[in-house]
Amino acid sequence: MVEIYAAIIGAAIGVGGASAGNFGRRNVEAREAIVRLTVAVENISEKLEELHEDMKQDRKEIYNRLSIHENRLTMLEGTTQRK
């Protein structure tokens, strides 16, 4: 009878130890996943900032070109109306 109780207690301790080890491993995996996701979000943020700067530069260039073309059109309209 004592052997049965000892076996039951031994099995319970084994299951509890395995569960605790499994819980610890899951906790480490969760932390690693959070770190990976954080790095990914930071990387995306940097890429979006680069894209935003590129768009601002392109916008300046486009408005500059539009201004130049507007001035040319104004000059052409002025010369055609004089004729």
Secondary structure, DSSP 8 states (H G I E B T S, - for coil): -HHHHHHHHHHHHHHHHHHHHHHHHHHHHHHHHHHHHHHHHHHHHHHHHHHHHHHHHHHHHHHHHHHHHHHHHHHHHHHHHH-
